Amino acid sequence: MNKKQRTSIVIVRFVVLLGYLLMVLAPFYWLFITSLKPKLDILTTNIQYWPKHITFDNYIYLFETSNFAVFFKNSIILSLATGLFGTSLAVLGGYAMARFKFRGHKLVIYGLLLTQLIPGVLVLVPTIIMYSKLGLTNTMGGLILFYTVGTIPFSLILMRSFFDRIPMDLEEAALIDGCNKMQSLFKIILPLMVPGVIATFIFAFIGAWNDLLGAVMIISSDSLKTIPVGLNMFIHNYDIDWGVMTAGGIAATVPSLIMFAFMQRFVVNGLTDGAVKG
């Protein structure tokens, strides 16, 4: 391959990646400029690619008049709790699946993979019936339990893959030095798996942060609603408050952007190291 061909390939790759980047950024750009427009400019038939009249009234209404601050707090509590509980259980379960071979070991793994093929909406109705009998509806604890259980199968598969990449020699050396299984796990193995643990935590966090259906079905009190449910309240019977809704959408993306900005290196390394293998 000569220099001209290599240059052509680089240019084609650049154009394709640039096009993909524009496709990803375009909705966020439109969301942002819509949040800065007054209602008349949003509803006009003349498309404005940049607001003619920039206003922050949508953001002022969002934080001062609506209950968005409450929704934001609830989403933070829910997502952090789901991430912590889901990741903790996945670490212990993934370690057991990677290090201990028992009868039905493969069957358990295939069962966890099978759960990823089942749409969540199919289990929602029986879950609500069970929650009603147990008194878990309209409670933050019930919502955390719902999302934690939902994240466990994939998190277990992910953590098992991370543990499979850690040589047994390290753990055996720790056992020889006097550590028990739990000490070798927390003192030797986990420090080597920080990227994988962070990747699993972010997966659980984002899943709980973005979900609407589960929160709509389980929570009815305004004081417990999350951001997706709160934004849904701006859809009225005969009107949609696009300005406030897009302002809420922009505010809702901030925690995710901050998390990925600071943890991008760990996420990429974790997902690469945790490539699922049989």
FENVENPE-V29586 format. One record per run of one state. SS is the DSSP state (alpha for helix, beta for strand, coil for the rest). FROM is the first residue (numbers start at 1). TO is the last residue. If there is no record, write none. Layout:
ss: <SS & SS>
from: <FROM & FROM>
to: <TO & TO>
This chain:
ss: <coil & alpha & coil & beta & coil & alpha & coil & beta & coil & alpha & coil & alpha & coil & alpha & coil & alpha & coil & alpha & coil & alpha & coil & alpha & coil & alpha & coil & alpha & coil & alpha & coil & beta & coil & beta & coil & alpha & coil>
from: <1 & 3 & 36 & 37 & 38 & 39 & 44 & 54 & 55 & 57 & 66 & 68 & 100 & 105 & 116 & 120 & 135 & 140 & 165 & 168 & 177 & 181 & 211 & 213 & 219 & 222 & 225 & 227 & 233 & 235 & 236 & 240 & 241 & 242 & 274>
to: <2 & 35 & 36 & 37 & 38 & 43 & 53 & 54 & 56 & 65 & 67 & 99 & 104 & 115 & 119 & 134 & 139 & 164 & 167 & 176 & 180 & 210 & 212 & 218 & 221 & 224 & 226 & 232 & 234 & 235 & 239 & 240 & 241 & 273 & 278>
